[in-house]
């Protein structure tokens, strides 16, 4: 919006502005709330957009799936700030913990194995089994991604979609043979029958991802899986399936971001696929140039934050964090722009943070699984990171001190430019602030009385009260 036009809208009486805005559909109203503070005040003050259709605006915590030889299930654990006593102006919501592996999250809904749940409303909907892949791709594995727009949901139901993305298998390679003869598929989970099978040569030589790209998509509106064909818009990735097998890198969990009507999926070789659900097209976005020039066991972490779609990389050699934001260039090309690069010595700085054994964040939902008690959280009890006792400027620490271990990325704060990290020993959860280059200690991440040795995946959770799912948790 041009400054002059913005000034003209400010001249409108609130009653007139409210009358104009009230004619918009819920999705348009939700977008208008982000234009300026004055518009948001009118929309919220006049109750133009139902409270349960407001986009999620607070971070409740991080759902963490632990791995290793655990004595009990350490999946779907909420790492969050403890609730404080609420006042009359605060809203308290009971979160029904999922108590199982959380595959994905989108605007308040969680994707579990065989179900979609809303912890804030305590409701769930069963998810039918996905149709089998074609015979030539039977050894591929799938990753499921959730798409949900609260502003587009009807008052009586939550309308969502689940997209199934086939992933090329992990090969066992024999360097003395030709690539086409040496690729053996190792299934991700045990299957009946032979445990190895060669991929067809024609499939190995095919472009990946193909165009059109036929994907299985579940719609809550129809209640069934359907084949949808997505056509590539723009340049191809320039890779074949054989190329991906040759350069295969195991990534524990490739994340997705739903932003402005499109699903961004982290793909092989750190490409990002932007899937437009409205016009059935996809667009390939190349990785940042700094990442393309490197090799080794490094990979990007995709996420949504304050200004849109972000990606981050932790450089263990220099112990520093690099963060990029996705922008459209003057040539109309989507490309990554370096948003922030921390000073070296981030790991050393993490050791200097004041360690808080019991806070300010804690693990929740560990031992009340049989009772299934709700977890209380105040939606206005937003985490305040201005506690100087637990915040350290990264530049203040010495980078000469030797220390072992590593830092890994947990995810992004969806509404603030903050990257969540954890130490490789699972002893600390950390928050790195891009705008101030400060590192904050959040608390102990290790599940007590368990043998957890790693974090398999983590998703930020933003509660939403839109619509209803058919069953109670």
Buried (B, 14 or more C-beta within 10 A) or exposed (E): EEEEEEEEBEEBEEEEBBEEBBEBEBBEBBBBBEBBEBBEEBBEEBEBBEEBBBBBBBBBBBBBBBBBEBEEBBBBBBBBBBBEEBEEEEEEBEBBBBBBBBBBBBBBBBBBEEBBBBBBBBBBBEBEEBEEBEEEBEBBBEBBBBBBBBBBBEEEBBBBBBBBBBBBBBBEBEEEEEBBEBBBBEBEEEEEEEEEBBBBEEBBEBBBBEBBBEBBBBBBEEEEBEEBEBEBEEEEBEBBBBBBBBEBBEBEBBBBBBEEEBBBBBBBBBBBBBBBBEEBBBBBBBBBEBBEEEEEEBBBBBBBBBEEBBBBBBBBEBBBBBBBBBBEEEEEEBBBEEBBBBBBBBBBBBBBBEEBEEEBBBBBBBEEBEEEEBBBBBBEBBBEBEEEEBBBEBEEBEBEEEEEEEBBBBBBBBBBBBBBBBBBEBEBBBBBBBEBBBBBBBBBBBBEEBEBBEBBBBBBBBBBBBBBBEEEB
